[in-house]
């Protein structure tokens, strides 16, 4: 499968019914593909994004996060995540962007420390009644791999990463290093 070098215009709809143009004519889009609603590793990653949201916004980047779960399932776990969250239970976008599932998502030892941290964080949040327990049988399965795309306002894919295990995605520092210096950042 050939991966996209550019993205045709479309409007995605968030789980709160907000339209999101991709590409965005005014800023970069960081299109993230995550796993399933309630994924402990994904939740840790998204919290790192939220914690540094001001820096990301200052770099003229809009975060758009896709999950292979339904909107109803996503809403259970993302109430306090102020990002554009997209439900793609049929994996249409996943197929278009070549985002895969694989047993190596969980079997690669490089992901194990974050799996343990994520499960511990989720267990604590569940015990404190801040969120429901992660699903034991998530919609779309638990073998999804992450992926990241940085999309320019003209639709060009400036950078892409297809993860090889559950915790193989861009950090905020990596994302910011990929963003071209623009008038907004000078």
Secondary structure, 3 states (H helix, E strand, C coil): CCCCCECCCEEEECCCCCEEEECECCEEEEEEECCCCCCHHHHHHHHHHHHCHHHHHHCCEEEEEEECCCHHHHHHHCCCCCCEEEECCCCHHHHHCCCCECCHHHHCHHHHHHHHHHHHHHHHHHHCCCCCCCCCCCCCCCCECCEEEEECCCCEEEEEEECCCCCCCCCHHHHHHHCCCCHHHC
